[in-house]
Amino acid sequence: MKADPPAPDDRNALEREWLALTRETLPALAAARRWPVSADHCFQRILLDHAVGGRWYDHVPGRPAYRHIDAAALARAVALGTAVAAGVADLHALNARSLAWRRASAAPRPG
């Protein structure tokens, strides 16, 4: 079983774990698990959106996001990605919520 994600105070370890998780681990599982996404940037979108509670780019001041997001939020994203890989978090539901945040933000506002 995989170890817990690094603590927020170990930024370099968090970033390494983030990149391995989103570029290697999750994409390698995508086809067998019939996930709705398979590209690294899609996993990153989903996990970062959930780490900040909305569209990540409304909360993160620079790009690439993993270098500019606060360490606690990156740790939340890594923990969620680890839960997805372990099969205890539902990627289908997480993706649907991420897309809903984007649709809601794109909708015209009354008045």
Helices and strands as residue ranges (DSSP letters): H 11-20, I 21-25, H 26-33, H 40-52, G 56-58, H 65-68, H 71-86, H 91-106
